Amino acid sequence: MSGASDEESQSGPGQGRALMGPPDYSGPILSDVVPAAALSLGAGEIFDVETRRRAERLGLDREVRTAVVVLVDGLGERQLTRYSGYTPFFRSLVSDRRTLSAGFPSTTANSLSSLATGRLPGSHGVVGYRVLDPARDAVFNQLTWDLDVDPITWVPDATLFERLSAAAVDVVSLGEAKFAGRGLNRASLRGGRFRASKTLEERCAQAVAEVRAPGRRLVYLYWGNLDKTGHVHGSDSAQWTDELEHVDLALARLATDLPGDSTMIVTADHGMVDIPHEKRLDVVDAPELRSGVRHIGGEPRALHVYAEPGAEADVLAAWTDTVAGRALVLSGSSAVERGYFGPVDPRVRGRIGDVMVICHEDFAVVDSANESPSALALIGHHGSTTARELEIPLLVV
């Protein structure tokens, strides 16, 4: 059994790999999910009219006492459809399934920030995997963070978890112990309580205990192993479908254990594409791409290129010439004008590259001079604007 649906088998595994342009932020998007859950909890008073309108479109209008929001890292809508044969529980939810869009870039730090702040990337400011801190002229990894960057200053507005806590909703986040109090959690996901666990089964048991306790409560459950498996083995690998089966079974059991006055919402942060090593460009082999460049940020599928002062036009021309036909190369200003990040706050503008490189289909850019052997060995990648990377599911129990 391949596990692939008939639709995907007929259309081929490449379906969804073409660039889609900027995300459609006017449609259902990841940042609408927690506001929709909050409305079902009766906490809509914390939102403005537009946020409530967007949240209402997701159709989570059943009043509940507790809500569980599950984010499965790397669970793209196209992959879920292709391998639906491995997911009897997810397949049973087809009548309550929607397709959402992640933001740009389609990467974890950005998407978790959108989920937990209810804002678009240009507003919350976590605009990539590695981005420039203009105050220090240094690029840093927003997942592992940098102790020299104050998370509260980096994402200064109150998060949804903080706002819900202030509205007398008990908020609890379930994740790995190492994330407690760490940079991104303090920046974008701060607010409420944190409970640590190692396995998905432990995490689901914690969720059940939380929703069965008295009081109005939002439970946020994060699971990252599907994404890790896709990076290492590929998102079309047997290891990936094994992990997908594991997630489906664990969440089926969680759904069975939910009390009648609870709802569970399952979504993701991005999908993934597998990039053959022979289709990657190493900047070490293209020295012209370093000329006039101060820093390279982002990730292999969506790069922020920061130019030396006055060299922006030359850098844009060099990258355009070198990756022509394999990536869309835009000035940072053009990417902002075209709406890739949504409306951009002035404090965020300096974090966006002078040049953006948005990779087509089976292409990525790596840097063997600065990336670890383990990073260079990864098969699965994300960050660009193909349907496989941008489209994510919304499943409601």
PyMOL commands that set and color helices and strands:
alter all, ss='L'
color gray80, all
select helices_A, chain A and resi 6-11+30-40+44-46+49-56+77-82+84-86+88-92+94-96+108-117+121-124+151-154+160-166+177-179+183-187+200-212+225-233+238-257+277-279+283-285+287-289+312-322+332-337+346-349+373-376+387-390
alter helices_A, ss='H'
color red, helices_A
select strands_A, chain A and resi 66-72+97-101+130-133+138-141+170-175+193-196+217-223+262-267+273-274+280-282+293-299+302-307+327-331+355-359+364-366+380-381+391-396
alter strands_A, ss='S'
color yellow, strands_A
deselect
rebuild
show_as cartoon
